Each structure stands twice: as structure tokens, then as C-alpha cells.
Amino acid sequence: MKSDTMATSSILFFFLLGGLTVAVAAHGTANDDTDTIRLPSDGAKSPKMPTEKRPWKCCDDIEEQPARIFPPFWRCNDELEPSQCAAQCEVCQDQEASPGRLICGDVYWGADPGPFCTPRPWGDCCDKAICSRSYIPICSCADEVESCAAACKDCQPVESSSSSSEPPRYVCHDRFKGEPGPRCTPDEHK
């Protein structure tokens, strides 16, 4: 019985090997008008090996590729003008959704993907941050301030129960994809 199974496995293996050989031979006869993959040795530009130096100064749309390795590989998916991409990146890729815009095809290998380009709408710090638990959190800040930061688009006055002699307070209701930043007041439990 064991020899029958071995013989069947061997026959199946040779059929698969034969099919693979035919597929490779057929692929090798394709002319240049087909969609073939070009290697860098053929003159095509492709992303080079991940570098330990970040090619971007800042990035709002950072992607970890693949997940669950340390240090991770990072790719910045920000859409750039062609001149910006050429200045920062080794390889620039067309963005189908936005003609005329490019994405940096470079991959960075390291623990820190770098800062975000867009400033936090509430400013540099926040004491009452409310964030999702996603890998790159989506945050808002519930701090009551005298005036909202210039980057805040949805600044709302806070109805206070205190006397009318106090100046009005405001809260920025914008959401931000990224860390909320440091606390404004030092931690009292240290």
C-alpha cells in the first residue's frame, strides 16, 4: 500500500513538473508587446532593497509592509508632485487615481517611520486625547482652550456652567490620523 501511494505521488509530481515546464516555455516565447515583467537589468526601474535611511522627510499616509516583523518595512503613500518625488525618491510610481501625481516606491526598514507632514489640528500637545485602538490611531483632543490652533477647522465654543465673568473656552473637534502628541501639563504621578 505504501508503494502504491509513493508511485501515485511520483506520477502526480511529474505531471505537475511537466505542466510547469510547458508554462515556463510558453512564457519565454512571449513577444515584447505583452505585459511582461521587466527586471532592473533590462533597464526598468524598480524599488531597490529597503534602506535604513528614510527617503521622506515626513509622511501622512504611512504603510507598514508586511506586518508583524521588527523592525518593520515602511512605505510612504503620500501623493507627490513629480518634482518632489524625483528629489526625494529613487523610484517614483504613477498614481492612477490622481493623474500627474506620483507615489514614492522606496521602502524604508527601521523602527521609526518619521513624523507626519500635517500638523495636529489642536496644536503641539493634548491632555485629554481620545484615540482609536488602530495601529495608526485616529485621535481627537477634548482640551478646553482659550482659542483653537490655526490648523483647527471645527472649533466649537464650550458651554460652561461657571460665571459669565470667565472668558469663553473652545474645543477643537477635528480628528487626526496619528499620535495625539505629548501632554500639555506634566504628569503628576511621577
C-alpha positions as CSV (number, residue, x, y, z in Angstrom):
1,M,0.0,0.0,0.0
2,K,2.9,2.4,0.8
3,S,4.5,1.7,-2.6
4,D,1.2,2.5,-4.4
5,T,0.9,5.8,-2.6
6,M,4.6,6.6,-3.4
7,A,4.0,5.7,-7.1
8,T,0.9,7.8,-7.3
9,S,2.7,10.8,-5.7
10,S,5.6,10.4,-8.1
11,I,3.4,10.3,-11.2
12,L,1.5,13.4,-9.9
13,F,4.8,15.2,-9.3
14,F,6.0,14.5,-12.8
15,F,2.7,15.7,-14.3
16,L,3.0,19.0,-12.3
17,L,6.6,19.4,-13.3
18,G,5.7,18.9,-17.0
19,G,2.9,21.4,-16.8
20,L,5.2,23.9,-15.1
21,T,7.9,23.3,-17.9
22,V,5.3,24.0,-20.6
23,A,4.1,27.2,-18.8
24,V,7.6,28.5,-18.5
25,A,8.4,27.7,-22.1
26,A,5.2,29.4,-23.3
27,H,6.0,32.5,-21.2
28,G,9.5,32.6,-22.6
29,T,8.2,32.9,-26.2
30,A,6.1,36.0,-25.4
31,N,6.9,39.0,-27.6
32,D,7.7,42.5,-26.3
33,D,4.1,43.7,-26.9
34,T,2.7,41.6,-24.0
35,D,2.6,42.5,-20.3
36,T,6.0,41.1,-19.3
37,I,7.8,41.9,-16.1
38,R,11.0,43.8,-16.7
39,L,13.9,43.4,-14.4
40,P,16.3,46.2,-13.4
41,S,18.9,44.6,-15.6
42,D,16.6,45.1,-18.6
43,G,16.6,48.9,-18.0
44,A,13.3,49.0,-15.9
45,K,13.3,50.9,-12.7
46,S,12.0,49.0,-9.7
47,P,12.1,49.7,-5.9
48,K,15.6,48.9,-4.6
49,M,16.2,46.9,-1.4
50,P,14.8,48.6,1.7
51,T,17.2,51.2,3.1
52,E,18.0,52.1,6.6
53,K,17.8,55.8,5.7
54,R,14.3,57.2,5.4
55,P,13.8,58.7,1.8
56,W,11.0,61.0,3.0
57,K,11.2,63.9,5.5
58,C,7.6,63.4,6.6
59,C,4.6,61.3,5.6
60,D,0.9,61.4,6.3
61,D,-0.1,58.1,4.6
62,I,2.4,55.6,6.0
63,E,2.0,51.9,5.3
64,E,3.7,49.0,7.1
65,Q,4.8,46.2,4.8
66,P,4.4,43.3,5.7
67,A,3.0,43.5,9.2
68,R,4.5,41.6,12.2
69,I,8.2,41.9,11.7
70,F,10.7,44.0,13.6
71,P,12.0,46.4,12.6
72,P,9.2,46.8,10.1
73,F,9.4,47.9,6.4
74,W,7.6,51.2,5.7
75,R,6.3,52.8,2.5
76,C,5.0,56.4,2.2
77,N,1.9,56.6,0.1
78,D,1.6,60.4,0.0
79,E,0.8,61.7,-3.4
80,L,3.6,64.0,-4.6
81,E,4.2,66.4,-7.5
82,P,6.7,64.9,-10.0
83,S,9.5,67.3,-9.0
84,Q,9.0,66.4,-5.2
85,C,9.1,62.7,-5.9
86,A,12.2,62.9,-8.1
87,A,14.0,64.9,-5.4
88,Q,13.2,62.5,-2.6
89,C,12.8,59.1,-4.1
90,E,14.9,56.6,-6.1
91,V,11.7,55.2,-7.8
92,C,8.5,57.2,-8.5
93,Q,5.3,55.3,-9.4
94,D,2.2,56.7,-11.2
95,Q,-0.9,57.2,-9.2
96,E,-3.9,56.0,-11.2
97,A,-6.4,57.8,-9.0
98,S,-4.7,61.1,-9.4
99,P,-3.1,61.6,-12.9
100,G,0.0,63.8,-12.7
101,R,0.7,62.8,-9.1
102,L,3.3,60.2,-8.1
103,I,4.0,57.9,-5.1
104,C,7.5,57.2,-3.8
105,G,8.2,53.5,-4.5
106,D,11.1,53.3,-2.0
107,V,10.8,51.1,1.1
108,Y,12.4,52.0,4.4
109,W,13.5,49.5,7.0
110,G,13.5,50.8,10.6
111,A,11.6,51.3,13.8
112,D,10.6,54.9,13.2
113,P,8.7,55.8,10.1
114,G,9.2,59.5,10.8
115,P,6.9,62.5,11.6
116,F,3.6,63.4,9.9
117,C,3.6,66.3,7.5
118,T,0.2,67.7,8.5
119,P,0.2,69.4,11.9
120,R,-2.1,68.2,14.6
121,P,-5.2,70.4,14.4
122,W,-5.2,71.2,18.2
123,G,-1.5,72.1,18.3
124,D,1.6,70.5,19.7
125,C,0.1,68.9,22.9
126,C,-3.1,67.5,24.3
127,D,-4.1,66.4,27.8
128,K,-7.5,64.8,27.0
129,A,-6.7,62.8,23.9
130,I,-9.4,60.3,22.6
131,C,-7.9,57.8,20.2
132,S,-9.0,54.6,18.4
133,R,-7.0,51.5,19.0
134,S,-5.9,51.0,15.4
135,Y,-2.2,50.7,14.6
136,I,-2.1,54.3,13.5
137,P,-4.7,55.8,15.8
138,I,-7.4,58.3,14.8
139,C,-7.4,60.9,17.5
140,S,-9.3,63.9,18.7
141,C,-8.5,66.3,21.6
142,A,-11.1,67.3,24.2
143,D,-8.9,70.0,25.8
144,E,-10.8,73.3,26.6
145,V,-8.6,76.2,25.5
146,E,-8.8,80.0,25.2
147,S,-8.5,79.8,21.4
148,C,-8.1,77.0,18.9
149,A,-4.9,76.4,17.0
150,A,-4.7,77.9,13.5
151,A,-4.9,74.4,11.9
152,C,-8.3,73.6,13.6
153,K,-11.2,73.6,11.1
154,D,-14.0,72.8,13.6
155,C,-13.5,75.0,16.6
156,Q,-16.6,75.0,18.9
157,P,-17.3,77.1,22.0
158,V,-17.8,75.2,25.2
159,E,-21.0,75.9,27.2
160,S,-19.7,76.5,30.8
161,S,-21.6,76.3,34.0
162,S,-19.4,78.8,35.6
163,S,-20.0,82.5,35.9
164,S,-20.1,84.7,32.9
165,S,-17.1,86.7,34.1
166,E,-14.7,83.9,32.8
167,P,-13.5,84.1,29.2
168,P,-15.1,81.7,26.8
169,R,-13.4,78.3,26.2
170,Y,-13.2,76.3,23.0
171,V,-12.6,72.7,21.9
172,C,-11.2,71.6,18.5
173,H,-13.5,68.8,17.2
174,D,-11.1,67.8,14.3
175,R,-9.8,64.3,14.0
176,F,-6.2,63.4,13.2
177,K,-4.7,60.2,11.9
178,G,-1.6,59.7,14.1
179,E,-0.4,60.0,17.7
180,P,-2.0,62.9,19.7
181,G,1.3,64.3,20.7
182,P,2.7,64.9,24.3
183,R,0.7,66.0,27.2
184,C,0.5,69.8,27.8
185,T,0.7,69.6,31.6
186,P,3.3,67.4,33.2
187,D,2.2,64.0,34.6
188,E,1.6,64.5,38.4
189,H,2.1,60.8,39.3
190,K,5.9,60.7,38.7
